[in-house]
Each structure stands twice: as structure tokens, then as C-alpha cells.
Amino acid sequence: MAIQRRVLDCFAALAMTILLFLATPVAARMMAVGERSGDMGEMFTQIARFHDDEVARFIDWFTRAFEPLLMAVLGVSVGAVLVLMYMPIFELAGNIR
């Protein structure tokens, strides 16, 4: 019986070590709490909700940061095309005099 308990403890420690590398620290702690309370299903639901909200916040932040940068690049490219279109016209006007 004692050997069985030690083997189970080793597997639990190994599983927790693997989870630390495969899951975020918050998710690993929440899984440990769910395991102690015996309600893993509810805890996985909360972990999924937490990570969904975190990904949504990151995407919102990224789009807010990327949109002005994209608009600046588009503005510069349109301005460059406009200048390149007018350069031959100004060159011809300069040669007429």
C-alpha cells in the first residue's frame, strides 16, 4: 500500500512538472486547486474562459497598435506613388523654359 502511494505521488509530481511546461503558471495552479477540490471539469472551464479572455485582450491590443502603423505605411506609399507620378511632369515643365 505504501509503495502504491509513493508511485502515485511520483506520477502526480511528474504530471505537475509536465503541466508547468505545457500550461501557464495560472492554469497549473488552477488545475492543482481543481484536483484538490475534486471539481476538475469546472476548473478547466474557468481556465478556458480565462485564456479566451486573455487572447481576446491581446488581439484587441495588437489591432489597436497595428492599425495606426498600417495607416502610416499606406500613407507613405500613396505619397511616394503620387510624387513619382508628378516628377516627370515637373521635369518636362522645367525643360520647356
C-alpha positions in Angstrom: 0.0 0.0 0.0 2.8 2.4 0.8 4.6 1.6 -2.4 1.4 2.3 -4.4 1.0 5.6 -2.6 4.6 6.6 -3.4 4.2 5.6 -7.1 1.0 7.7 -7.3 2.8 10.6 -5.7 5.6 10.3 -8.2 3.2 10.3 -11.1 1.4 13.3 -9.6 4.7 15.1 -9.3 5.7 14.1 -12.9 2.3 15.2 -14.2 2.6 18.6 -12.4 6.1 19.1 -13.8 4.8 18.4 -17.3 1.9 20.8 -16.8 4.3 23.5 -15.7 6.0 23.3 -19.1 2.8 22.8 -21.2 0.5 25.2 -19.3 0.8 28.7 -18.0 1.5 29.1 -14.3 -2.0 30.3 -13.6 -3.5 27.3 -15.4 -1.2 24.9 -13.4 -2.3 26.5 -10.1 -5.9 26.4 -11.1 -5.6 22.7 -12.0 -4.0 21.9 -8.7 -6.9 23.6 -6.9 -9.4 21.7 -9.0 -7.6 18.5 -8.3 -7.7 19.2 -4.5 -11.4 20.2 -4.6 -12.4 17.3 -6.9 -14.0 19.5 -9.5 -11.7 19.4 -12.5 -14.4 20.0 -15.0 -15.4 23.3 -13.6 -11.8 24.3 -13.2 -11.0 23.5 -16.9 -14.0 25.6 -17.9 -12.6 28.5 -15.8 -9.1 28.0 -17.3 -10.5 28.1 -20.8 -12.6 31.2 -20.1 -9.5 32.9 -18.6 -7.3 32.1 -21.6 -10.1 33.1 -24.1 -10.3 36.5 -22.4 -6.6 36.8 -22.3 -6.3 36.1 -26.1 -9.1 38.5 -26.8 -7.3 41.2 -24.9 -4.1 40.6 -26.7 -5.8 40.6 -30.1 -7.6 43.9 -29.2 -4.3 45.4 -28.1 -2.4 44.2 -31.2 -5.0 45.6 -33.6 -5.0 48.9 -31.8 -1.3 49.1 -32.0 -1.0 47.8 -35.6 -3.8 49.9 -37.2 -2.0 53.3 -37.0 1.2 51.7 -38.2 -0.5 50.2 -41.2 -2.2 53.6 -42.0 1.2 55.3 -41.8 2.7 52.8 -44.2 -0.2 53.1 -46.6 0.0 56.9 -46.4 3.7 56.9 -47.2 3.3 54.5 -50.1 0.5 56.5 -51.6 2.5 59.7 -51.2 5.5 58.1 -52.8 3.4 57.0 -55.8 2.0 60.5 -56.1 5.4 62.1 -56.0 6.8 59.6 -58.6 3.8 60.4 -60.9 4.4 64.1 -60.8 8.2 64.1 -61.1 8.1 63.6 -64.9 5.6 66.4 -65.3 7.8 68.8 -63.3 10.8 67.7 -65.3 9.0 68.4 -68.6 7.9 71.8 -67.3 11.5 72.6 -66.3 12.8 71.7 -69.8 10.3 74.0 -71.6 11.8 77.2 -70.3 
